[in-house]
Amino acid sequence: MTTDDDFEPHHTSSPTDHVLAELQLYGFRPFQDEPDPRPLPEGNLVAGAIADIFDALVATLSDTRLEPDLEDLLWSTTNVFHRAADRIARELDDNEQAQRRSQREQDGTEVKSVELERLIAEGQTLIERRDAFELMRDQACEHFERHTGSAWRPRNGSLVNHRAMTAAMIDSRDFLAAKKRAEAEVMLPPGPKIALSGGLDFNDHRLIWAKLDQVHTKHPD
């Protein structure tokens, strides 16, 4: 046994020390199956960050040999946020299916109930993340149009902003769709449709009515 006071023996790290060291190095990180309590970034900070990204690219590449590539770079920058929103939307679809399965599996136990509550919280987080990235994409679209003079469009798919899909807007779309169907149905009487062919000069109406009677006999509805 040593009596040297300068010698410090090696101590085994405790679980608490390991957790504290992880927090110091990497900060708080929720597990994959845990809801994330951290707040979303402020809207004004997001808008400022997007503006800084575009301004930095434009200021750096303008009046240089790389200026012809500037529009493609700005398009790709906007597409980053668009693809992120699409990816989270797919995760949200998976979460919806998981919630449906969990609903069917409910048996009154606390385990199943807690699992469903976790899926609901995860779905809410995904909705907020999707809306945040759509906001970033919309901000980027505005800067793209301001710098290039043309509107940003994705290579495939469409631009959808779920934050703008209010109940009034959904009701309005349903009303317009119903109105359009009603106007079209005036010119389309109900019942099965029968097509006749015989050329432009065909005018044997007796044969036409005879065939219609045969069809009606076979298909009275």
C-alpha distance (Angstrom), angle and dihedral (degrees) to the residues before:
residue distance angle dihedral
M1 . . .
T2 3.78 . .
T3 3.78 124.3 .
D4 3.81 96.1 -165.8
D5 3.80 107.1 126.3
D6 3.83 91.2 -159.9
F7 3.79 92.1 63.9
E8 3.79 115.3 89.4
P9 3.80 115.0 -168.5
H10 3.80 119.7 -134.1
H11 3.79 113.4 -93.0
T12 3.78 123.4 -154.0
S13 3.81 111.9 -117.4
S14 3.78 112.9 -112.5
P15 3.83 122.3 -135.7
T16 3.80 89.4 -109.5
D17 3.79 91.4 53.4
H18 3.79 90.3 49.7
V19 3.82 91.7 52.5
L20 3.80 92.5 47.7
A21 3.79 91.5 48.4
E22 3.81 90.8 51.4
L23 3.80 90.7 50.0
Q24 3.80 91.4 50.0
L25 3.79 93.3 49.1
Y26 3.80 102.6 38.2
G27 3.79 107.7 10.1
F28 3.79 125.2 -132.6
R29 3.79 114.1 -27.2
P30 3.81 119.6 177.5
F31 3.78 117.5 -140.6
Q32 3.78 119.5 -106.5
D33 3.80 93.1 -101.5
E34 3.81 94.6 45.7
P35 3.81 127.3 88.2
D36 3.78 113.5 -111.0
P37 3.82 110.1 -121.2
R38 3.79 94.1 -170.4
P39 3.82 115.3 111.8
L40 3.78 125.5 -112.5
P41 3.81 117.5 -106.3
E42 3.77 116.6 -87.9
G43 3.78 115.1 -96.1
N44 3.80 94.6 -124.8
L45 3.80 90.8 50.9
V46 3.80 90.4 50.8
A47 3.80 91.6 49.8
G48 3.80 91.0 48.7
A49 3.80 92.8 48.8
I50 3.82 92.9 50.4
A51 3.79 91.0 48.0
D52 3.81 90.8 49.9
I53 3.81 91.5 51.4
F54 3.80 93.3 53.2
D55 3.79 94.8 40.2
A56 3.80 90.7 51.2
L57 3.81 93.0 51.7
V58 3.79 93.9 44.8
A59 3.80 94.1 46.0
T60 3.81 92.3 47.0
L61 3.80 100.1 45.7
S62 3.80 102.5 32.7
D63 3.80 115.2 106.9
T64 3.79 90.8 12.4
R65 3.77 135.2 103.9
L66 3.80 88.7 -97.6
E67 3.79 95.0 58.9
P68 3.85 92.9 99.7
D69 3.81 87.4 62.7
L70 3.78 94.1 49.4
E71 3.80 97.2 91.5
D72 3.81 92.3 51.2
L73 3.79 90.5 49.7
L74 3.79 91.9 49.7
W75 3.81 90.1 48.2
S76 3.81 91.0 50.4
T77 3.80 91.0 48.1
T78 3.79 90.5 55.3
N79 3.79 90.5 44.5
V80 3.81 90.4 57.8
F81 3.80 90.4 67.0
H82 3.81 92.0 41.1
R83 3.80 92.1 54.3
A84 3.79 91.2 45.9
A85 3.81 90.2 54.5
D86 3.83 90.6 48.5
R87 3.80 91.7 49.5
I88 3.79 92.3 51.8
A89 3.81 90.1 46.0
R90 3.81 88.8 57.3
E91 3.80 89.9 49.4
L92 3.79 87.7 50.9
D93 3.81 89.9 54.0
D94 3.81 89.3 52.3
N95 3.79 89.5 49.2
E96 3.80 90.3 52.3
Q97 3.79 91.1 53.6
A98 3.80 90.4 47.2
Q99 3.80 90.1 52.3
R100 3.80 90.9 51.0
R101 3.80 90.6 51.2
S102 3.79 90.9 47.3
Q103 3.80 90.7 50.7
R104 3.79 90.7 54.4
E105 3.81 91.1 47.4
Q106 3.80 95.6 52.5
D107 3.80 108.4 126.3
G108 3.79 101.2 166.1
T109 3.79 95.2 -94.4
E110 3.77 122.8 130.0
V111 3.80 92.2 -125.4
K112 3.80 93.7 61.2
S113 3.79 91.7 42.0
V114 3.80 92.8 52.3
E115 3.80 90.6 47.5
L116 3.81 91.2 53.9
E117 3.80 91.1 47.5
R118 3.80 89.3 52.0
L119 3.81 91.3 51.3
I120 3.80 91.0 49.4
A121 3.81 91.6 51.2
E122 3.79 90.2 46.8
G123 3.80 90.8 50.7
Q124 3.79 91.7 51.1
T125 3.79 90.0 51.2
L126 3.80 90.7 49.8
I127 3.80 90.9 51.6
E128 3.79 91.1 52.1
R129 3.81 91.9 46.9
R130 3.81 91.7 48.6
D131 3.80 91.6 50.0
A132 3.81 90.5 48.2
F133 3.80 93.2 53.3
E134 3.79 90.9 45.3
L135 3.80 87.5 54.5
M136 3.81 89.7 51.1
R137 3.79 90.5 48.7
D138 3.80 92.1 49.4
Q139 3.79 90.4 49.8
A140 3.80 89.6 49.5
C141 3.82 90.4 48.9
E142 3.79 90.2 56.2
H143 3.80 92.3 50.7
F144 3.80 91.4 45.3
E145 3.80 91.0 53.9
R146 3.81 92.0 45.2
H147 3.80 93.6 52.0
T148 3.82 99.8 37.7
G149 3.79 103.2 28.8
S150 3.81 92.7 -129.0
A151 3.78 131.7 93.7
W152 3.79 118.9 -105.9
R153 3.80 115.8 -115.4
P154 3.81 128.6 178.4
R155 3.79 119.9 -118.5
N156 3.79 89.5 -118.8
G157 3.77 136.6 1.7
S158 3.77 124.3 29.4
L159 3.78 140.4 -83.1
V160 3.79 111.3 -99.8
N161 3.77 125.2 175.1
H162 3.79 109.0 -165.3
R163 3.80 92.2 -171.3
A164 3.81 87.9 66.1
M165 3.82 92.6 50.9
T166 3.79 96.5 97.1
A167 3.79 123.4 169.3
A168 3.81 90.3 -105.5
M169 3.79 91.3 53.3
I170 3.81 92.0 49.2
D171 3.82 90.9 48.8
S172 3.81 90.0 48.7
R173 3.80 92.2 51.5
D174 3.80 91.1 48.4
F175 3.81 90.3 49.8
L176 3.80 93.5 50.1
A177 3.80 91.5 46.8
A178 3.82 91.3 50.1
K179 3.82 90.7 47.5
K180 3.79 90.9 51.4
R181 3.80 91.8 49.6
A182 3.81 91.4 48.8
E183 3.81 92.0 51.3
A184 3.80 91.4 48.8
E185 3.81 94.4 47.5
V186 3.81 91.2 58.1
M187 3.80 88.4 70.2
L188 3.81 92.9 40.0
P189 3.81 111.5 64.0
P190 3.80 115.8 -153.7
G191 3.77 121.6 -97.8
P192 3.79 136.6 63.0
K193 3.79 118.5 -40.3
I194 3.82 120.1 -126.2
A195 3.79 123.0 -162.8
L196 3.82 122.4 -154.4
S197 3.78 126.9 -165.7
G198 3.76 130.0 -172.7
G199 3.76 110.0 127.1
L200 3.78 132.6 -87.2
D201 3.83 94.4 -74.0
F202 3.80 96.2 49.4
N203 3.82 109.5 118.8
D204 3.81 105.8 151.7
H205 3.78 96.0 132.0
R206 3.80 93.2 173.8
L207 3.80 90.8 61.1
I208 3.80 90.3 46.7
W209 3.80 92.8 53.0
A210 3.79 91.1 44.5
K211 3.79 91.2 54.6
L212 3.79 90.8 45.9
D213 3.80 89.7 52.8
Q214 3.80 89.8 51.1
V215 3.79 91.2 50.9
H216 3.80 91.4 47.2
T217 3.79 91.0 50.8
K218 3.80 91.1 51.6
H219 3.82 95.5 40.0
P220 3.82 107.9 28.1
D221 3.80 92.7 174.2
